[in-house]
Amino acid sequence: MKNRKNNKLKLLFEKPDKVYYVSGKITGLDDYISSFANPTKVLRDKGHKVINPVELDHQLFPICIFAVLWLFFKIIRVDTSWLPYIIRDVIVMYQKRITKIAMLPNWNDSTGAKIERLIAVEKLGAKVELIKEV
């Protein structure tokens, strides 16, 4: 399983002319998985390398979100030194499927903590626990 994920990540960095990316409508379709699976299989059976977005690990979403945030913050000239740590932390939150997030008293003073809380609550359905004293 780990090797399969590594292969998918390697595909993302290969030259575009060597890899197929299957693109089509997903939102609102009940059977989008098979509509992507069939052409993916045909192309792979012909020996092509294929990226099927349905097969991609959803844990890449935080990386994409933070890449956009990083660009935004760079444009408005805000310190982004904390961003790599947030990316790592959010990926771990997804991997561990957290169910609770414990917020320190100073969480509201931290952009990173606000992002972590938002993702934990909105995307992972975690419950918030406020820590009163440290």
C-alpha positions in Angstrom: 0.0 0.0 0.0 2.8 2.4 0.9 4.6 1.7 -2.3 1.5 2.3 -4.3 1.1 5.8 -2.7 4.8 6.6 -3.4 4.2 5.6 -7.1 1.2 7.9 -7.3 3.3 10.8 -5.8 6.1 10.1 -8.2 3.7 10.3 -11.1 2.8 13.9 -10.1 6.3 15.0 -10.7 7.0 13.3 -14.0 7.1 15.1 -17.3 3.5 15.8 -18.5 4.0 14.2 -21.9 4.7 10.8 -20.2 1.6 10.6 -18.0 -2.1 10.6 -18.6 -4.4 12.5 -16.3 -8.1 11.3 -16.4 -10.4 14.3 -16.2 -14.2 14.4 -16.1 -17.2 15.4 -14.0 -17.4 14.1 -10.4 -19.6 16.4 -8.5 -23.3 15.4 -8.6 -22.7 12.0 -10.2 -23.4 8.8 -8.2 -21.3 6.5 -10.3 -18.3 8.7 -11.0 -15.8 6.1 -9.7 -16.6 3.5 -12.4 -16.7 6.3 -15.1 -13.1 7.1 -14.2 -12.0 3.4 -13.5 -12.8 2.1 -17.0 -10.7 4.5 -19.1 -7.9 4.3 -16.4 -7.8 0.5 -16.8 -7.8 0.7 -20.6 -4.9 3.2 -20.6 -2.9 1.2 -18.0 -3.5 -2.0 -20.0 -1.9 -0.3 -22.9 1.2 0.4 -20.8 0.6 4.0 -20.0 1.1 5.7 -16.7 -2.2 7.2 -15.5 -3.2 9.6 -12.7 -6.8 9.1 -11.8 -8.0 11.9 -9.4 -10.5 9.4 -7.9 -7.6 7.3 -6.7 -5.5 10.2 -5.3 -5.1 10.3 -1.6 -7.4 13.0 -0.1 -4.6 13.9 2.3 -3.1 15.9 -0.5 -5.9 18.5 -0.1 -4.3 20.3 2.9 -1.1 20.6 0.9 -3.0 22.2 -2.0 -4.9 24.5 0.3 -1.7 25.6 2.1 0.1 26.1 -1.2 -2.6 28.6 -2.2 -2.4 30.2 1.3 1.3 30.5 1.0 1.1 32.3 -2.3 -1.6 34.6 -0.9 0.4 35.5 2.2 3.6 36.1 0.1 1.6 38.5 -2.1 0.4 40.5 0.9 3.9 40.1 2.5 2.9 38.2 5.6 5.4 35.9 7.4 4.9 32.3 6.2 7.7 30.6 8.2 5.0 28.6 10.1 3.3 27.2 7.0 5.4 24.0 6.5 4.7 23.1 10.1 0.9 23.6 9.6 1.0 21.4 6.5 2.8 18.7 8.4 0.4 19.0 11.4 -2.8 18.9 9.3 -1.6 15.9 7.3 -1.0 14.1 10.7 -4.5 15.2 11.8 -5.9 13.5 8.7 -3.8 10.4 9.0 -4.7 9.9 12.6 -8.4 10.7 12.0 -8.5 12.9 15.2 -11.8 13.1 17.0 -11.0 15.9 19.4 -8.8 19.0 19.3 -7.5 20.5 22.5 -7.1 24.3 22.2 -4.6 26.1 24.4 -5.7 29.4 26.0 -3.7 31.4 23.4 -5.1 29.6 20.4 -7.0 32.7 19.2 -3.7 34.6 18.8 -2.3 32.1 16.3 -3.2 31.9 12.6 -1.9 28.3 12.5 -4.1 27.3 15.5 -7.1 28.9 13.9 -6.5 26.9 10.7 -5.9 23.7 12.6 -9.2 24.2 14.5 -11.1 25.0 11.4 -9.9 21.9 9.6 -10.4 19.7 12.7 -13.9 20.8 13.2 -15.2 21.4 9.6 -13.3 18.6 7.8 -12.8 16.0 10.4 -15.8 16.6 12.6 -13.6 16.8 15.7 -15.0 18.2 18.9 -13.2 21.2 20.5 -11.9 21.1 24.0 -10.7 24.4 25.5 -7.8 24.0 27.9 -8.2 26.6 30.6 -4.7 26.4 32.2 -1.3 25.3 30.9 
